Amino acid sequence: MKSFKCHKISDGRSEGPAIISTDDVMFYLIDPKTGVVIEEGHSLEHKSISGKIMIFPSGKGSSVVQADGLFQLMKENSQPKGMIVEHPETVLVTSAILFEIPMVSQVEPEFYQTVKEGDTVIIDADHETVTIMD
């Protein structure tokens, strides 16, 4: 088990398997029923984000498509359990707070060198820690 400091964006604690994207994410291009990324050429294409801890650079797209995309995922219970974002932007932050999805940023650089897809990750935004379980 290894813990890393981070910066809280949206309150809460969440645990789940890590899914790592090297591309910015547009929630509107994720199938709400399955949580599967349908954006062609995306690093997560054909993978489901449902129930996972998403690790990704930033969001992309207009406020309407980001917020509505996440809302549609929530309606189908296909949303991520938590989000670790390198470059938070206003729409993404607002959506995470509004939909009560734990979100953090500014995680210590060593985290990104250590975490692997599928690792169990705990976001504890209230205590500003991210933990990779063994």
Backbone as a ProteinNet text record, in pm:
[ID]
protein_1_A
[PRIMARY]
MKSFKCHKISDGRSEGPAIISTDDVMFYLIDPKTGVVIEEGHSLEHKSISGKIMIFPSGKGSSVVQADGLFQLMKENSQPKGMIVEHPETVLVTSAILFEIPMVSQVEPEFYQTVKEGDTVIIDADHETVTIMD
[TERTIARY]
84.8	0	89	54.4	133.3	37.6	56.1	-29.6	46.2	-30.4	25.2	-62.2	3.2	-70.3	-134.5	-246.8	-315.5	-391.9	-463.7	-545	-691.8	-774.3	-917.6	-986.2	-1069.3	-1155	-1300.7	-1342	-1479.1	-1474.7	-1553.9	-1554.8	-1581.4	-1538.1	-1577.3	-1461.2	-1500.1	-1405	-1460.1	-1372.7	-1416.1	-1302.7	-1341.1	-1243.4	-1287.4	-1190.9	-1222.8	-1099.3	-1117	-1005.2	-970.8	-842.4	-796.9	-817.5	-859.9	-859.2	-785.9	-684.7	-593.9	-608.7	-634.8	-644.5	-526.9	-468.3	-364.3	-424.8	-555.3	-626.1	-724.2	-753.6	-859.3	-991.5	-1085	-1210	-1328.8	-1417.2	-1545.1	-1653.8	-1723.4	-1821.6	-1938.3	-1961.4	-2068	-2038.5	-1910.6	-1872.4	-1848.3	-1928.8	-1928.1	-2072	-2092.6	-2226.7	-2284.9	-2395.6	-2452	-2495.6	-2541.4	-2592.3	-2479.9	-2363	-2253.7	-2131.8	-2119.3	-1998.8	-1881.2	-1905.8	-1798.6	-1768.5	-1639.7	-1594.8	-1615.5	-1689.5	-1721.1	-1647.2	-1564.5	-1487.8	-1379.9	-1385.9	-1288.4	-1147.7	-1052.7	-912.8	-873.2	-969.2	-939	-862.8	-774.8	-695.5	-783.2	-907.6	-999.3	-1110	-1096.3	-1200.2	-1229.2	-1358.3	-1409	-1390.4	-1344.1	-1328.6	-1436.6	-1481	-1583.1	-1519.6	-1574.9	-1530	-1622.5	-1729.7	-1831.6	-1771.6	-1792.2	-1745.7	-1596	-1525.7	-1379.4	-1330.7	-1205.4	-1137.5	-1066.4	-1115	-1057.1	-936	-829.7	-707.4	-686.3	-691.5	-684	-632.5	-584.1	-523.7	-623.2	-737.4	-832.1	-961.5	-1059.1	-1182.7	-1172	-1266.8	-1271.6	-1416.9	-1443.7	-1579.1	-1647.8	-1761.5	-1835.8	-1900.4	-1946.2	-2008.1	-2130.9	-2208.4	-2329.7	-2297	-2203.4	-2174.5	-2104.9	-2023.3	-1956.6	-2058	-2133	-2227.9	-2337.9	-2392.6	-2499.2	-2446.2	-2327.7	-2269.4	-2255.5	-2206	-2190.3	-2327.2	-2423	-2559.6	-2622.2	-2604.7	-2660.4	-2597.4	-2468.1	-2400.3	-2458.8	-2483.1	-2538.4	-2677.8	-2759.7	-2895.8	-2894.2	-2790.9	-2779.4	-2687.6	-2641.1	-2547.1	-2421	-2371.3	-2250.9	-2136.1	-2147.7	-2046.2	-1921.4	-1809.4	-1689.6	-1713	-1641.2	-1651.9	-1574.1	-1471.6	-1388.8	-1301.1	-1244.5	-1162.5	-1035	-924.6	-794.6	-755.2	-748	-726.5	-599.9	-521.8	-397.3	-422.7	-512.9	-539.8	-689.6	-739.5	-883.2	-927.3	-1043.5	-1100.6	-1240.1	-1289.8	-1409.6	-1529	-1558	-1676.5	-1664	-1549	-1524.5	-1537.3	-1477.4	-1483.1	-1628	-1699.7	-1839.2	-1922.9	-1903	-1979.1	-1950.2	-1823.8	-1787.3	-1851.4	-1849.6	-1910.2	-2062.1	-2123	-2267.9	-2317.5	-2244.6	-2286.8	-2221.6	-2150.1	-2091.2	-1999.5	-1911.9	-1810.5	-1677.4	-1615.2	-1487	-1385.7	-1321.6	-1221.8	-1104.4	-984.1	-861.6	-769.5	-674.7	-570.3	-439.9	-337.1	-205.6	-153.2	-174.9	-121.2	30.3	101.8	248.2	289.7	393.1	435.7	464	515.8	548.2	424.1	306.1	182.1	167.4	190	170.7	273.2	388.1	490	461.7	377.8	353.4	223.8	117.4	-14.9	-22.5	-93	-115.3	-265.2	-309.3	-450.3	-492.3	-606.5	-657	-618.4	-516.3	-480.8	-601.9	-620.5	-724.5	-672.4	-749.5	-710.4	-818.7	-775.3	-867.4	-841.1	-946.3	-940.7	-1005.6	-931	-988.2	-967.7	-1060.7	-1047.4	-1047.8	-1128.6	-1139.9	-1008.7	-928.7	-797.5	-682.3	-719.2	-622.8	-514.9	-563.5	-472.9	-530.5	-439.2	-472.2	-384.5	-445.6	-372.3	-385.2	-272.3	-271.2	-258.5	-357.2	-355	-267.1	-211	-126.6	-212
-118.4	0	124.2	219.9	343.1	460	562.1	680.6	801.7	890.5	1011.2	1130.4	1244.9	1367.9	1418.7	1488.2	1546	1670.4	1730.4	1848.9	1812.9	1838.4	1808.6	1907	1852.5	1934.7	1912.4	1786	1750.3	1651.7	1677.9	1598.6	1451.1	1372	1232.2	1135.2	1008.6	897.8	789.9	731.1	628.8	530.3	407.4	301.4	222.6	187.9	107.6	81.8	2.6	-24.2	98.9	121.2	235.5	210	314.8	313.6	440.9	425.2	535.5	577.8	706.7	762.3	856.2	845.2	940.3	1057.5	1045.6	1151.2	1222.9	1350.1	1422.3	1349.6	1366.8	1292.1	1383.7	1340.8	1407.4	1307	1334	1239.4	1216.3	1309.1	1295.5	1182.6	1146.3	1039.3	907.4	887	762.1	711.2	584.9	527.4	524.2	596.4	604.1	469.4	378.5	249.9	158	167.1	73.4	139.9	272.1	340.9	321.5	265.2	237.2	361.1	393.5	507.7	473.7	561.6	537	634.5	720.4	816.1	740.8	751.5	682.4	735	642.3	679.3	719.9	721.9	759.5	645.8	681	577.3	480.2	518.5	429.5	373.3	389.8	339.9	192.3	158.7	23.4	-20.8	66.8	31.8	103.7	39.3	98	172.3	291.4	370.8	350	276.4	255.8	190.8	256.8	202.3	204.7	280.5	284.1	419.5	421.3	546.2	590.7	700.3	750.6	837.3	811.3	891.2	944.8	1078.2	1135.9	1278.8	1328.7	1462.4	1574.5	1578.2	1688	1652.7	1740	1725.8	1803	1777.4	1853.9	1863.2	1965.5	1986.6	2099.2	2141	2252.7	2210.5	2308.5	2280.9	2191.5	2213.1	2134.3	1987	1956.4	1814.4	1746.8	1819.6	1759.3	1729.2	1830	1812.4	1713.8	1726.4	1636.6	1494.1	1478.6	1345.9	1276.7	1348.4	1291.4	1264.1	1354.5	1336.1	1209	1187.7	1068.5	941.2	945.2	831.5	806.5	914.4	902.4	839	879.5	825.2	674	623.4	479.9	408.7	483.9	430.9	375.2	446.8	405.3	504	594.8	697.4	638.4	710.9	667.6	686.5	608	620.5	741.8	780.6	893.1	935	1056.4	1109.3	1172.2	1137.3	1197.2	1267.1	1399	1476.6	1561.8	1565.7	1643.2	1792.7	1826.6	1967.5	1993.5	2021.8	2043.5	2169.6	2160	2278.1	2299.6	2420.1	2465	2372.2	2332.5	2249.9	2114.3	2054.4	1924.5	1934.3	2036.4	2058.5	2078.4	2164.5	2192.1	2065.1	1986.4	1862	1763.3	1748.3	1655.3	1696.8	1826.7	1877	1856.5	1895	1885.3	1741.4	1647.6	1507.4	1426.8	1496.6	1437	1318.3	1340	1239.9	1289.5	1212.9	1257.8	1285.1	1401.8	1439.5	1507	1470.9	1532.5	1567.4	1655.2	1691.4	1709	1751.4	1779.3	1661.1	1539.7	1420.6	1419.4	1375.6	1370.1	1297	1347	1287.9	1138.3	1089.7	947.3	859	911.8	835.6	790.3	882.7	853.8	752.5	743.4	645.6	509	506.5	385	314.1	390.2	331.1	259.6	146.5	69.7	46.9	35.3	8.6	-118.6	-112.3	-226.5	-225.4	-145.9	-133.6	-81.8	-130.9	-75.1	55.9	163	296.8	352.9	417.5	485.2	635.4	709.5	855.7	895.1	966.2	1025.2	1175.6	1238.2	1381	1463.6	1422.5	1499.6	1503.7	1397.9	1393.4	1418.7	1451.4	1484	1377.5	1251.3	1141.5	1052.6	993.6	889.1	770.5	651.6	533.9	424.1	363.2	245	124.7	34.1	-84.6	-191.7	-280	-388.9	-501.4
0	0	0	-86.4	-94.4	-109.8	-25.4	-29.8	-82.1	-147.3	-208.6	-170.3	-153.9	-126.9	-255.2	-238.6	-353.3	-308	-400.6	-371.6	-392.8	-293.1	-303	-396.5	-486.7	-570.4	-531.6	-527.2	-491.3	-375.1	-271.7	-148.4	-172.4	-76.8	-73.8	-71.4	-56.4	-54.6	-146.5	-224.7	-318.4	-343.8	-372.4	-398.3	-520.3	-605	-721.9	-805.1	-912.7	-1002.5	-1085.9	-1105.9	-1185	-1333.2	-1403.6	-1549.3	-1590.5	-1675	-1705.7	-1851.1	-1870.5	-2005.3	-2030	-2146.9	-2186.3	-2262.4	-2293.7	-2367	-2275	-2307.4	-2237.8	-2261.4	-2168.8	-2173.4	-2199.3	-2290.7	-2312.6	-2274.1	-2163.9	-2112.3	-2208.1	-2297.4	-2396.3	-2494.9	-2508.9	-2601.4	-2528.1	-2422.4	-2346.2	-2343.6	-2378.9	-2382.6	-2240.9	-2218	-2082.7	-2025.3	-2109.1	-2059.3	-2011.3	-2074.5	-2044.1	-1981.5	-1998.3	-1952.7	-2046	-2165.2	-2260.7	-2345.4	-2355.7	-2435.8	-2583.5	-2653.1	-2794.5	-2887	-2829.6	-2911.3	-2988.8	-3121.7	-3206.5	-3183.2	-3171.7	-3155.8	-3015.3	-2920.3	-2781.7	-2714.2	-2621.1	-2552.6	-2473.2	-2439.8	-2367.8	-2457.5	-2589.1	-2679.7	-2651.2	-2640.7	-2613.6	-2468.3	-2379.6	-2237.8	-2156.7	-2048.7	-1962.9	-1845.2	-1817.3	-1702.6	-1582.5	-1602.8	-1500.1	-1374.8	-1260.3	-1133.4	-1112.9	-1196.3	-1187.5	-1135.6	-1095	-1060.5	-1188	-1245.3	-1370.8	-1343	-1415.8	-1408.5	-1549	-1563.5	-1697.7	-1693	-1809.6	-1811.3	-1782.1	-1855	-1840.4	-1911.1	-1898.5	-1974	-2103.3	-2193.3	-2318	-2362.8	-2439.8	-2488.9	-2414.8	-2467	-2407.6	-2276.4	-2202	-2072.8	-2088.2	-2193.3	-2211.8	-2232.1	-2320.5	-2347.6	-2230	-2155.9	-2040.3	-1930.3	-1888.4	-1778.1	-1816.5	-1938.6	-1980	-1995.5	-2048.9	-2063.2	-1928.9	-1829.4	-1695.4	-1633.2	-1655.5	-1604	-1662.5	-1792	-1856.6	-1797.8	-1771.1	-1707.3	-1567.9	-1492.5	-1356.7	-1360.9	-1457.1	-1468.8	-1488.7	-1554.6	-1582.9	-1482.8	-1382.3	-1282.7	-1348.4	-1449.9	-1523.7	-1506.5	-1411.1	-1389	-1322.6	-1332.8	-1258.6	-1108.3	-1028.4	-882.4	-830.8	-905.5	-864.7	-981	-969.1	-1077.7	-1023.2	-1088.4	-1060.7	-1189.5	-1184.1	-1305.9	-1290.5	-1397.2	-1392.8	-1410.7	-1502.6	-1534.2	-1525	-1403.3	-1388.2	-1462	-1525.6	-1587.9	-1530.3	-1542.5	-1472	-1489	-1611.1	-1636	-1568	-1578.4	-1516.6	-1364.1	-1305.8	-1161.1	-1117	-1186.5	-1152.4	-1160.7	-1264.6	-1282.7	-1169.9	-1132.5	-1024.6	-892.8	-863.9	-739.7	-743.6	-853.9	-870.4	-855.7	-915.6	-913.8	-802	-712	-592.3	-623.6	-720.6	-754.3	-697.4	-607.8	-552.6	-664.6	-656.1	-756.6	-688.2	-732.3	-681.7	-797.8	-768.8	-865.3	-788.1	-857.5	-797.9	-716.1	-769.2	-702.3	-723.1	-620.5	-629.6	-757.9	-827.1	-955	-948	-835.5	-821.4	-842.1	-809.2	-826.9	-971.8	-1064.5	-1206.7	-1259.4	-1191.9	-1231	-1168.3	-1064.1	-987.4	-1027.6	-1046.2	-1069.6	-1204.1	-1204	-1326.4	-1342	-1465.7	-1490.5	-1417.5	-1349.6	-1273.8	-1127	-1088.7	-946.8	-869.2	-747.7	-661.4	-603.9	-628.7	-585.4	-493.2	-386.4	-295.4	-304.6	-338	-331.9	-200.3	-116.7	4.3	-7.9	-79	-108	20.8	117.8	242.1	319.4	307.5	374.5	276.6	152.8	47.6	29.3	13.8	-15.3	-126.5	-201.6	-298.3	-261.5	-247.7	-205.7	-310.6	-344.2	-430.4	-336.9	-343.9	-259.1	-322	-240.2	-290.7	-347.1
[MASK]
++++++++++++++++++++++++++++++++++++++++++++++++++++++++++++++++++++++++++++++++++++++++++++++++++++++++++++++++++++++++++++++++++++++

